[in-house]
Structure formats: structure tokens, C-alpha cells
Amino acid sequence: MSTVGSETVEQAAVPGSAGWWLERRARDDRRRPRVDGLSIERMIITAIAVVDEEGLDALTVRRLAADLETGSASLYRHVASRDELLVLMVDHVLGEIVFPDEHLPARARVEGLATELRRVLMAHPHLLPALTASPLLGPNAMRGAERGLADMLDVGFEPAAAVPGYLALIDYVLGTVYFDTSSAGQGTRAASERRELIEALPTEVFPTLRGNEEEFATPSVEEVFTFGLVTFLDGMESRFPLT
């Protein structure tokens, strides 16, 4: 809160912050279904469809209202701003993650969850910029964190290694998704383009690339991701003895 003159002014929590999610949860618990059939779920699904098809810039409150055949005022009864809507969209997409079977070995569950997170994010590349707008603290993000950290602990890592290890793994997944869905990533990772470029390089200047051109040009983005994921976990198991 801040004080202006003799008046106390409530400051709204930043969309996506812990305080905002707590306020949102309390407000949703009090909310009654509207007779017009417009729900926040319907708004989010429609908004994601717009972004998937046309990109993030295409999403405006006015555009969303038109697609839902309603007025902007109706949308503002559910969200106070476009920023709030983006936070809810990101968490909704994280809800698409299918958790690995709990009966699988713990290491397989860790690899499976990381791969599944990548799959879901790769399916919504235009929404990725919204991931940087706020921390991932929504209910679906928290469910993912609960499962992910529990799996790391089940592998046998002590909490001092499991927690930063889990967070580093999330960073790795996000980094590969950002790069592999960018125009730069798509260009530099295309096997045919890599091979064509390397074959044109003078051997005397680039002896290492020319000497390993087949190996350098062959791997797909998924193969590179899997190699990094497995190597990361192998390194953790080597550095931190399992309990």
C-alpha cells in the first residue's frame, strides 16, 4: 500500500506474482457462473487459438471480444488487462503436460517430464515470449514443480542438489525451445543447410568442421535435446552420489 495525502491506496499485485495468484484464487472461489456462458476457460482457449494461428501481436482484448461475439467490458469482468490474460494462458498451456507414469523408474520420470514440457511448449511457439513476463507460479506450474522435484528426489539426490538440479533442467528445456523455435535456430539446426555450408568451407581454414562434417550436420533438434538431457542427468549422478 502507498499513502497519498491522508488517503491509503491499495496497489494491485503484479500479474503472475505470488500475491496476484493468491488474490485470483480467492476471487475465483467467490465468483458465480454467469448466465451469458462466457467463462474464463472459454476466453483462454479462444485466446490461445488466436496466438497459435496468428502470433502474440494479433491478440488484443478487442479482437478476443469479437471472436467471442461479446463486448470488451464482458472480458474485463474476468481479467483486468491483457497481461493478466497472458499469465493465465501460459499456465493453461502448462496444464497440457501429461505426467509420466508413476510406476516408471524415477530417472525415466525425470527425463519424461522434461521431454513432455518441451513438447507442449514447442506446440505453442508464439506464446513463448509471454513466459518471460512473470514467474511460473500458477496452479499448473506448481503441480509440475511438485512432480518434477519429487522425481529428482526419488532418483536419490539430496535436496541441496535436487532443487538447483531441477531448476537448471527447466532452464535447459526452455533454452532449447526458445532456440529451436526461433528463425535463427531453425536455420542453424537444419541438417541440409549445415551440410551445404560446411562443404563449401575451405579445408585449410576449417579443418575440424570439414573433418567432421557428416557428424556435425546429421543430428536433429530432438536428438540434440535428448543428448543434452541424458548427459546432464549422467553428470549429476556422477557428481552427487545417490542416496
C-alpha positions as CSV (number, residue, x, y, z in Angstrom):
1,M,0.0,0.0,0.0
2,S,1.1,3.6,-0.5
3,T,-0.2,6.8,1.1
4,V,-1.3,9.9,-0.9
5,G,-2.2,12.8,1.4
6,S,-4.5,11.3,4.0
7,E,-5.7,8.5,1.7
8,T,-4.4,4.9,1.6
9,V,-4.2,3.5,-1.9
10,E,-4.2,-0.3,-2.5
11,Q,-1.6,-1.3,-5.1
12,A,-2.7,-4.1,-7.4
13,A,-0.5,-7.1,-7.4
14,V,1.6,-7.6,-10.5
15,P,0.0,-10.1,-12.8
16,G,1.7,-13.5,-12.3
17,S,3.2,-12.7,-9.0
18,A,2.5,-14.8,-5.9
19,G,0.2,-12.2,-4.5
20,W,-1.7,-11.9,-7.7
21,W,-2.3,-15.7,-7.9
22,L,-3.5,-15.7,-4.3
23,E,-5.9,-12.9,-5.0
24,R,-7.0,-14.6,-8.1
25,R,-7.7,-17.8,-6.3
26,A,-9.8,-16.0,-3.6
27,R,-11.7,-14.1,-6.3
28,D,-12.4,-17.2,-8.3
29,D,-13.7,-19.0,-5.2
30,R,-16.2,-16.2,-4.7
31,R,-17.2,-15.9,-8.4
32,R,-20.6,-17.3,-9.5
33,P,-21.1,-18.6,-13.0
34,R,-22.5,-16.0,-15.4
35,V,-25.7,-16.7,-17.3
36,D,-24.2,-15.4,-20.6
37,G,-22.0,-18.5,-20.8
38,L,-18.7,-16.5,-21.0
39,S,-16.2,-18.2,-18.8
40,I,-12.5,-17.5,-18.2
41,E,-11.8,-21.0,-19.6
42,R,-13.5,-20.2,-22.8
43,M,-11.7,-16.9,-23.1
44,I,-8.3,-18.6,-22.5
45,I,-8.9,-21.3,-25.1
46,T,-10.0,-18.8,-27.7
47,A,-7.0,-16.6,-27.0
48,I,-4.6,-19.4,-27.3
49,A,-6.1,-20.4,-30.6
50,V,-5.6,-16.8,-31.9
51,V,-1.9,-16.8,-30.8
52,D,-1.2,-20.2,-32.2
53,E,-2.6,-19.2,-35.6
54,E,-1.5,-15.6,-35.9
55,G,1.1,-14.8,-33.3
56,L,1.1,-12.9,-30.0
57,D,0.7,-9.4,-31.5
58,A,-2.6,-10.5,-33.0
59,L,-4.1,-10.9,-29.5
60,T,-5.9,-7.8,-28.3
61,V,-8.9,-7.5,-26.0
62,R,-11.0,-6.1,-28.8
63,R,-10.0,-9.0,-31.1
64,L,-10.8,-11.6,-28.5
65,A,-14.2,-10.0,-27.7
66,A,-15.0,-10.1,-31.4
67,D,-14.1,-13.8,-31.7
68,L,-16.3,-14.5,-28.6
69,E,-19.1,-12.3,-30.0
70,T,-19.3,-10.1,-26.9
71,G,-18.0,-6.7,-25.8
72,S,-14.7,-5.8,-24.2
73,A,-16.5,-4.9,-21.0
74,S,-17.6,-8.5,-20.6
75,L,-13.9,-9.7,-20.8
76,Y,-12.8,-7.2,-18.3
77,R,-15.1,-8.8,-15.7
78,H,-12.8,-11.8,-15.8
79,V,-9.4,-10.2,-16.4
80,A,-8.2,-6.7,-15.6
81,S,-5.7,-6.5,-18.5
82,R,-4.1,-8.3,-21.4
83,D,-1.1,-9.0,-19.2
84,E,-3.4,-10.9,-16.8
85,L,-4.8,-12.9,-19.7
86,L,-1.3,-13.9,-20.9
87,V,-0.4,-15.2,-17.5
88,L,-3.5,-17.3,-17.4
89,M,-2.8,-18.6,-21.0
90,V,0.7,-19.7,-20.1
91,D,-0.5,-21.6,-17.1
92,H,-3.3,-23.2,-19.1
93,V,-0.8,-24.4,-21.7
94,L,1.3,-26.0,-18.9
95,G,-1.8,-27.9,-17.9
96,E,-1.5,-29.8,-21.2
97,I,1.6,-31.6,-19.8
98,V,0.9,-35.3,-19.3
99,F,2.9,-36.6,-16.3
100,P,4.9,-39.8,-16.7
101,D,3.5,-43.0,-15.3
102,E,4.3,-43.0,-11.5
103,H,5.4,-46.7,-11.8
104,L,8.3,-45.8,-14.1
105,P,11.8,-45.6,-12.6
106,A,12.5,-42.2,-11.1
107,R,15.2,-41.3,-13.7
108,A,12.8,-42.2,-16.5
109,R,10.2,-39.9,-15.0
110,V,12.6,-37.0,-14.8
111,E,13.5,-37.5,-18.5
112,G,9.9,-38.0,-19.5
113,L,8.6,-34.8,-17.7
114,A,11.4,-32.7,-19.3
115,T,10.6,-34.1,-22.7
116,E,6.9,-33.5,-22.2
117,L,7.4,-29.9,-21.1
118,R,9.4,-29.4,-24.3
119,R,6.7,-31.0,-26.4
120,V,4.0,-28.8,-25.0
121,L,6.0,-25.5,-25.4
122,M,7.1,-26.5,-28.9
123,A,3.4,-26.8,-29.8
124,H,2.8,-23.2,-28.8
125,P,5.9,-21.3,-30.0
126,H,4.1,-17.9,-30.4
127,L,3.3,-17.9,-26.7
128,L,6.9,-18.3,-25.6
129,P,7.5,-14.5,-25.1
130,A,4.8,-14.5,-22.5
131,L,6.8,-16.9,-20.4
132,T,9.3,-14.1,-19.6
133,A,6.6,-11.8,-18.4
134,S,6.2,-13.3,-15.0
135,P,7.5,-16.2,-12.9
136,L,5.7,-19.5,-13.4
137,L,3.6,-19.7,-10.2
138,G,0.2,-20.7,-11.4
139,P,-1.6,-23.9,-10.3
140,N,-0.5,-26.0,-13.3
141,A,3.1,-24.7,-13.0
142,M,3.1,-25.6,-9.3
143,R,1.8,-29.1,-10.0
144,G,4.6,-29.6,-12.5
145,A,7.2,-28.3,-10.0
146,E,5.8,-30.7,-7.3
147,R,6.1,-33.7,-9.6
148,G,9.4,-32.6,-11.1
149,L,11.1,-32.1,-7.7
150,A,9.6,-35.2,-6.2
151,D,11.0,-37.2,-9.1
152,M,14.5,-35.7,-8.7
153,L,14.4,-36.6,-5.0
154,D,13.2,-40.1,-5.9
155,V,16.3,-40.6,-8.2
156,G,18.2,-40.3,-5.0
157,F,19.6,-36.7,-5.0
158,E,19.8,-34.8,-1.7
159,P,17.6,-31.7,-1.6
160,A,20.7,-29.5,-1.9
161,A,21.4,-31.0,-5.3
162,A,17.8,-31.9,-6.4
163,V,16.4,-28.3,-6.2
164,P,19.1,-26.5,-8.2
165,G,19.3,-29.5,-10.5
166,Y,15.5,-29.3,-11.2
167,L,15.7,-25.6,-11.8
168,A,18.7,-25.9,-14.1
169,L,16.8,-28.7,-16.0
170,I,13.9,-26.3,-16.5
171,D,16.2,-23.6,-17.8
172,Y,17.7,-26.2,-20.2
173,V,14.3,-27.1,-21.6
174,L,13.2,-23.5,-22.0
175,G,16.5,-22.6,-23.7
176,T,16.3,-25.3,-26.3
177,V,12.6,-24.5,-27.0
178,Y,13.4,-20.8,-27.5
179,F,16.3,-21.5,-29.8
180,D,14.7,-24.3,-31.8
181,T,11.6,-22.3,-32.5
182,S,13.4,-19.1,-33.4
183,S,14.3,-18.3,-37.0
184,A,18.0,-18.4,-36.1
185,G,17.6,-21.8,-34.5
186,Q,15.6,-23.3,-37.4
187,G,18.3,-22.1,-39.8
188,T,21.4,-23.2,-38.0
189,R,19.9,-26.6,-37.0
190,A,18.6,-27.5,-40.5
191,A,20.8,-30.5,-41.5
192,S,20.7,-29.8,-45.2
193,E,21.8,-26.2,-44.7
194,R,24.6,-27.1,-42.3
195,R,25.9,-29.7,-44.7
196,E,25.7,-27.4,-47.7
197,L,27.6,-24.6,-45.8
198,I,30.3,-26.9,-44.3
199,E,31.0,-28.5,-47.7
200,A,31.7,-25.0,-49.1
201,L,34.2,-24.1,-46.4
202,P,37.9,-24.2,-47.2
203,T,39.5,-27.2,-45.5
204,E,42.7,-25.3,-44.7
205,V,40.7,-22.7,-42.6
206,F,38.1,-25.1,-41.1
207,P,39.8,-28.4,-40.8
208,T,37.8,-29.6,-37.8
209,L,34.4,-28.8,-39.4
210,R,35.3,-30.3,-42.7
211,G,36.8,-33.4,-41.0
212,N,33.6,-34.0,-39.0
213,E,31.0,-32.6,-41.4
214,E,28.8,-35.6,-41.5
215,E,28.6,-35.8,-37.7
216,F,28.0,-32.1,-37.4
217,A,25.3,-32.0,-40.0
218,T,23.3,-35.1,-39.0
219,P,21.7,-34.7,-35.6
220,S,18.1,-33.4,-35.4
221,V,17.0,-30.9,-32.8
222,E,15.3,-33.7,-30.9
223,E,18.4,-35.8,-30.9
224,V,20.5,-32.9,-29.7
225,F,17.9,-32.2,-26.9
226,T,17.9,-35.8,-25.8
227,F,21.7,-36.0,-25.8
228,G,21.9,-32.9,-23.6
229,L,19.2,-34.1,-21.2
230,V,20.8,-37.5,-20.7
231,T,24.3,-36.1,-20.3
232,F,23.0,-33.5,-17.8
233,L,21.5,-36.2,-15.6
234,D,24.5,-38.5,-16.0
235,G,26.7,-35.6,-14.8
236,M,24.5,-35.0,-11.8
237,E,24.6,-38.7,-10.9
238,S,28.4,-38.7,-11.2
239,R,28.9,-35.5,-9.2
240,F,26.3,-36.1,-6.5
241,P,26.3,-39.7,-5.1
242,L,22.8,-41.1,-4.9
243,T,21.3,-42.0,-1.5
